[in-house]
């Protein structure tokens, strides 16, 4: 073999050996940081394992859907708006349903007058009063909720005050409590087992139809299920929405508490435990560290989803989903990629 060829073979072997050595040292004891936020451990800190993850709201992203098919009449919020549980987000066209409710309330009034022409005594009179009190409390609660909706919409549009909204919400809470009290009284009054008269039965049917009309009309207002921040508004005035729409009209989340949903290689399960301290590094902030702890470990092994293309075949990677609670999210935003370093030096303080 010529000297030139011998030198070429030696150089090739040297390059291959260097590549193998780099691969071994890059992987480390916990596996590679698969998102690429950092290929090294946080300086001067030991870790048991490392897993890729994404920043999420601990509440999850709430996909707000409609309960009925309807045409959007008003969009009351926009992206980044903070909303309270029960605040109206969308208003669907409801003119026909309002007319039906008015007709049902008219029937209730007629049946009440007809019943009142026949006097009642004793336990029958007590039950009649209890029924009337519950019916009145239900109407008051419906009106109180409508008042909250109006106050919230006015404040959102800049024409109302926070004090007015607070007062409306307090009135709504009082109306809920009042209805609960009246329902308890009615249950007590009905314990005598006396059957209602024909006129009382007709009034009960009319009130039930009115209650159904109110319930259907109430569904035309789409409200926030939790306190949170609007993430997306995917609908415009005039569009038709339905419960089965492939894209929800709105999405929201509680951004006051952020977590990391990490995918831990099943082979590292023995190195991780609930309460264990972790360090999180996000691809968006490669020079910063965020602290947290393991909140939960799923009791299920499943195929991985977070591996970036080309790192490993997803079918070859089985993972366990681990939820990390962050103690200080700082500038982190939901959806960001992150690497989670499971530390071996301590358990996070409660």
C-alpha positions, 0 to 999 in steps of 0.5 A: 500500500502506498504511503499516500493511501495509508495516510488517507485510511488513517485520516478516515479512521480518525474522523470516524472515531471523533464522530463516535466520541461526539455522539456518546458525549452529546447524548448524556445520561438522560438522552438527547435534548430532542427539541434542540433548546440545548444539547448540554445540561444546565451548567453545574447541575446534575440530571436524571433524564431529559425529555422534550415538551411543550408549554401549556396552560395547566387548565388546558386549552378550552375549545368553546363550542355552541350548544345549538345551531345558529347565526352569529349576531354579535362577537363580544370579545377579541383575542387577548381579552380576559374574561370571567366564568359566565361572561358572554362571548358570542350572541346568536340570533334569537328573535324567534325564540324571544317571541316563543318565550313571550307567548309562553309567559302569556299562557302562564299569566292566563293559567295563574289567573284561572287558578287563583279564581279557586281558593285553596286552604291548609296544606294546598294553600301552602304548596301553592305559595311554594310553587309560586315562590319557585316560579318567581325565583326562576324568573328573577334568576333568568333576569339577573343573568340577562342583566350580567350579560348586558353589563359585561357587554357594555363594559367590554364596549367601553360604555359600562363600569366595573362597579355596575358589573360587580353589582349585577354579578352579586345580584345574580348570586343572590338570585341563585341562593334565593332559588335554592331556598325556595326549592327546599321550601317546595320540597317540604310543602310537597311532602303531604302527598296531596294531588294538584287540581286540574287548574294547578296542573294546567298552570304547572304545564304552562310554567314548564313550557315557559322554563323550556323556552327560557332554557333554549333562549339562554343557549343562544348566548355562548359564555366562558366556562372558566376565568381565562384569556381568549386565545383565538376567535375563529368566527365572524358576524353572520356565520353559521355555527353548530356544536359539530363545527370542525373548528371551535368558534373560540378558544381560551385558557387560564394563563395564570398557571403554566405547565409543561407537558413532557414526553419521557422515554419509558426507559427513564421512568425509574429516574422520575418521581412526583415532586421531583425538581426540574429545570426547563429550558425553552428553545425561544430562550436558550440562555435562560432557565425556569424552575418547576417540579413534577406534578403528575406521571401518566399511568400509560405508555404510548407512542411519542408525538413530540420528536422532531422529524429525523430524530427517531422513528415515532413508532420506535419511541414509547413515552410516558406523559409527565406534567411539570408545574412551573414556579415562575413562567416569566416570558414563556408562552403556551405552545413553546417547545421546551426541554425538561431536565429532571434533577437528581439533587433534590425534591421541590419544596411544597 
